C-alpha cells in the first residue's frame, strides 16, 4: 500500500486532531497510519499469546525474587560487599513483575483499560521506576565489583563503605523516579477510538506530539541501554583481567559468570531498544512510511518488550542461585531452620567461615 503526499498530509492532520500517540501502558503500539494497514497476525490471538508469556514471567519472577528478598533479609550478609545491591535489585524486579497482572488484564480486553486514570498512572510509575532501578543496580554492581577487586582489594569493609553504598542505592531510586516522571505525567485514561471503552496512554502536547514521543523514547534508550550496557561491559571485562590469581578452574568459572552477566543483559535488552530506535526514527520521519514497517513495529515492540522482562527471572539465578554463599544461606534458612536442638545449626555456623573464604575471593560473591 502506498500513500500520496496529500493523503499523508491529511492523515497527519487527523493524527494531530486525535492526538494519537500510543495505545496501552508502556508500549508504543501504533500510529494513526497503522489504522489503514491490515495486520499480518490476528490481533486478539497475538494479545492472548502475550498474556500467557507475561503470566509465565510473573509466576517465575515473583517466586524467584521473593525468595531472594526473603533470604537476604533474614540472614546476616554483611560479609558480602554487594549484598545491598543484590537486595535492591531483587526488590525492583519483584515490583516489576508484580504489575504484570494489571497489564495482562488490559491485554485480554484488547488493550482496554477498565481501572481508571489514577491506577493507569500509578501502575505505570511503579513499573517504570523499578525497571529503571533494576538496570541501574546492575550497572552499579559492575562498577562496585571491579573497584572492590582493584582499588579497595585490601581495604576493610568499613562503615564508611557501607554508608556510601546506601547513599548510592538512594540515588539510584531517585534517578529512576526522575527518569519515569515525564512519561507518567502525560498518561491518561482516554476514550478509545476503536471501541467503546478507555485506554491508558500518554497524551502529549498537541503542538508537537511526535517530537514529545520521540524524546521520551530516546531518553529510555539512552538511560536504559546506551549508557548502562557500555558501563556494564567495560567494567566486567576489566574485572576479568583483574581477578586475583587462583586455580585455573576458579578463574574459568569466574570469567564464564562475568561473561554471562554481559551476554544476558545484551540479549534481553538489545532487541527491544533496537526496535524502539526504529520506531523513534519512524516518528521523526527518518524512515519512509509503509504498512510493512508499521505492522513489524506493532508486533516487534510487543514481543521484544515481553522478552526484555525475562531478565527479572534470570537475575535471581545469575546473581544469587549460582553463588555458593547464597545457596548456603538458602540451605540454612530452609533445612536447618529448626535444627538447633540437634546441633546441626551449630555445625553449619562453624563451616560458614570456610564458605566465605572461598567465595569472597571470586567476583561473583554477593
FENPEWO-V962450 format. One record per residue. N is the residue number from 0. RES is the residue in three letters. SS is DSSP state (alpha for helix, beta for strand, coil for the rest). Layout:
BEGIN
N;RES;SS / N;RES;SS
END
This chain:
BEGIN
0;UNK;coil / 1;UNK;coil / 2;UNK;coil / 3;UNK;coil / 4;UNK;alpha / 5;UNK;alpha / 6;UNK;alpha / 7;UNK;alpha / 8;UNK;alpha / 9;UNK;alpha / 10;UNK;alpha / 11;UNK;alpha / 12;UNK;alpha / 13;UNK;alpha / 14;UNK;alpha / 15;UNK;alpha / 16;UNK;alpha / 17;UNK;alpha / 18;UNK;coil / 19;UNK;coil / 20;UNK;coil / 21;UNK;coil / 22;UNK;coil / 23;UNK;coil / 24;UNK;coil / 25;UNK;coil / 26;UNK;coil / 27;UNK;coil / 28;UNK;coil / 29;UNK;coil / 30;UNK;coil / 31;UNK;alpha / 32;UNK;alpha / 33;UNK;alpha / 34;UNK;alpha / 35;UNK;alpha / 36;UNK;coil / 37;UNK;coil / 38;UNK;coil / 39;UNK;coil / 40;UNK;coil / 41;UNK;coil / 42;UNK;alpha / 43;UNK;alpha / 44;UNK;alpha / 45;UNK;alpha / 46;UNK;alpha / 47;UNK;alpha / 48;UNK;alpha / 49;UNK;alpha / 50;UNK;alpha / 51;UNK;alpha / 52;UNK;alpha / 53;UNK;alpha / 54;UNK;alpha / 55;UNK;alpha / 56;UNK;alpha / 57;UNK;alpha / 58;UNK;alpha / 59;UNK;alpha / 60;UNK;alpha / 61;UNK;alpha / 62;UNK;alpha / 63;UNK;alpha / 64;UNK;alpha / 65;UNK;alpha / 66;UNK;alpha / 67;UNK;alpha / 68;UNK;alpha / 69;UNK;alpha / 70;UNK;alpha / 71;UNK;alpha / 72;UNK;alpha / 73;UNK;alpha / 74;UNK;coil / 75;UNK;coil / 76;UNK;coil / 77;UNK;coil / 78;UNK;coil / 79;UNK;coil / 80;UNK;coil / 81;UNK;coil / 82;UNK;alpha / 83;UNK;alpha / 84;UNK;alpha / 85;UNK;alpha / 86;UNK;alpha / 87;UNK;alpha / 88;UNK;alpha / 89;UNK;alpha / 90;UNK;alpha / 91;UNK;alpha / 92;UNK;alpha / 93;UNK;alpha / 94;UNK;alpha / 95;UNK;alpha / 96;UNK;alpha / 97;UNK;alpha / 98;UNK;coil / 99;UNK;alpha / 100;UNK;alpha / 101;UNK;alpha / 102;UNK;alpha / 103;UNK;alpha / 104;UNK;alpha / 105;UNK;alpha / 106;UNK;alpha / 107;UNK;alpha / 108;UNK;coil / 109;UNK;coil / 110;UNK;coil / 111;UNK;coil / 112;UNK;coil / 113;UNK;coil / 114;UNK;coil / 115;UNK;coil / 116;UNK;alpha / 117;UNK;alpha / 118;UNK;alpha / 119;UNK;alpha / 120;UNK;alpha / 121;UNK;alpha / 122;UNK;alpha / 123;UNK;alpha / 124;UNK;alpha / 125;UNK;alpha / 126;UNK;alpha / 127;UNK;alpha / 128;UNK;alpha / 129;UNK;alpha / 130;UNK;alpha / 131;UNK;alpha / 132;UNK;alpha / 133;UNK;alpha / 134;UNK;alpha / 135;UNK;alpha / 136;UNK;alpha / 137;UNK;alpha / 138;UNK;alpha / 139;UNK;alpha / 140;UNK;alpha / 141;UNK;alpha / 142;UNK;alpha / 143;UNK;alpha / 144;UNK;alpha / 145;UNK;alpha / 146;UNK;alpha / 147;UNK;alpha / 148;UNK;alpha / 149;UNK;coil / 150;UNK;coil / 151;UNK;coil / 152;UNK;coil / 153;UNK;coil / 154;UNK;coil / 155;UNK;coil / 156;UNK;coil / 157;UNK;coil / 158;UNK;alpha / 159;UNK;alpha / 160;UNK;alpha / 161;UNK;alpha / 162;UNK;alpha / 163;UNK;alpha / 164;UNK;alpha / 165;UNK;alpha / 166;UNK;alpha / 167;UNK;alpha / 168;UNK;alpha / 169;UNK;alpha / 170;UNK;alpha / 171;UNK;alpha / 172;UNK;alpha / 173;UNK;alpha / 174;UNK;alpha / 175;UNK;alpha / 176;UNK;alpha / 177;UNK;alpha / 178;UNK;alpha / 179;UNK;alpha / 180;UNK;alpha / 181;UNK;alpha / 182;UNK;alpha / 183;UNK;alpha / 184;UNK;alpha / 185;UNK;coil / 186;UNK;beta / 187;UNK;beta / 188;UNK;beta / 189;UNK;beta / 190;UNK;beta / 191;UNK;coil / 192;UNK;coil / 193;UNK;coil / 194;UNK;coil / 195;UNK;coil / 196;UNK;coil / 197;UNK;beta / 198;UNK;beta / 199;UNK;beta / 200;UNK;beta / 201;UNK;beta / 202;UNK;coil / 203;UNK;coil / 204;UNK;coil / 205;UNK;coil / 206;UNK;coil / 207;UNK;coil / 208;UNK;alpha / 209;UNK;alpha / 210;UNK;alpha / 211;UNK;alpha / 212;UNK;alpha / 213;UNK;alpha / 214;UNK;alpha / 215;UNK;alpha / 216;UNK;alpha / 217;UNK;alpha / 218;UNK;alpha / 219;UNK;alpha / 220;UNK;alpha / 221;UNK;alpha / 222;UNK;alpha / 223;UNK;alpha / 224;UNK;alpha / 225;UNK;alpha / 226;UNK;coil / 227;UNK;alpha / 228;UNK;alpha / 229;UNK;alpha / 230;UNK;alpha / 231;UNK;alpha / 232;UNK;alpha / 233;UNK;alpha / 234;UNK;alpha / 235;UNK;alpha / 236;UNK;alpha / 237;UNK;alpha / 238;UNK;alpha / 239;UNK;alpha / 240;UNK;alpha / 241;UNK;alpha / 242;UNK;coil / 243;UNK;coil / 244;UNK;coil / 245;UNK;coil / 246;UNK;coil / 247;UNK;alpha / 248;UNK;alpha / 249;UNK;alpha / 250;UNK;alpha / 251;UNK;alpha / 252;UNK;alpha / 253;UNK;alpha / 254;UNK;alpha / 255;UNK;alpha / 256;UNK;alpha / 257;UNK;alpha / 258;UNK;alpha / 259;UNK;alpha / 260;UNK;alpha / 261;UNK;alpha / 262;UNK;alpha / 263;UNK;alpha / 264;UNK;alpha / 265;UNK;alpha / 266;UNK;alpha / 267;UNK;alpha / 268;UNK;alpha / 269;UNK;alpha / 270;UNK;alpha / 271;UNK;alpha / 272;UNK;alpha / 273;UNK;alpha / 274;UNK;alpha / 275;UNK;alpha / 276;UNK;alpha / 277;UNK;alpha / 278;UNK;alpha / 279;UNK;alpha / 280;UNK;alpha / 281;UNK;alpha / 282;UNK;alpha / 283;UNK;coil / 284;UNK;coil / 285;UNK;coil / 286;UNK;coil / 287;UNK;coil / 288;UNK;coil / 289;UNK;coil / 290;UNK;alpha / 291;UNK;alpha / 292;UNK;alpha / 293;UNK;alpha / 294;UNK;alpha / 295;UNK;alpha / 296;UNK;alpha / 297;UNK;alpha / 298;UNK;alpha / 299;UNK;alpha / 300;UNK;alpha / 301;UNK;alpha / 302;UNK;alpha / 303;UNK;alpha / 304;UNK;alpha / 305;UNK;alpha / 306;UNK;alpha / 307;UNK;alpha / 308;UNK;coil / 309;UNK;coil / 310;UNK;alpha / 311;UNK;alpha / 312;UNK;alpha / 313;UNK;alpha / 314;UNK;alpha / 315;UNK;alpha / 316;UNK;alpha / 317;UNK;alpha / 318;UNK;alpha / 319;UNK;alpha / 320;UNK;alpha / 321;UNK;coil / 322;UNK;coil / 323;UNK;alpha / 324;UNK;alpha / 325;UNK;alpha / 326;UNK;alpha / 327;UNK;alpha / 328;UNK;alpha / 329;UNK;alpha / 330;UNK;alpha / 331;UNK;alpha / 332;UNK;alpha / 333;UNK;alpha / 334;UNK;coil / 335;UNK;coil / 336;UNK;coil / 337;UNK;coil / 338;UNK;coil / 339;UNK;coil / 340;UNK;coil / 341;UNK;coil / 342;UNK;coil / 343;UNK;alpha / 344;UNK;alpha / 345;UNK;alpha / 346;UNK;alpha / 347;UNK;alpha / 348;UNK;alpha / 349;UNK;alpha / 350;UNK;coil / 351;UNK;alpha / 352;UNK;alpha / 353;UNK;alpha / 354;UNK;alpha / 355;UNK;alpha / 356;UNK;alpha / 357;UNK;alpha / 358;UNK;alpha / 359;UNK;coil / 360;UNK;coil / 361;UNK;coil / 362;UNK;coil / 363;UNK;coil / 364;UNK;coil / 365;UNK;coil
END
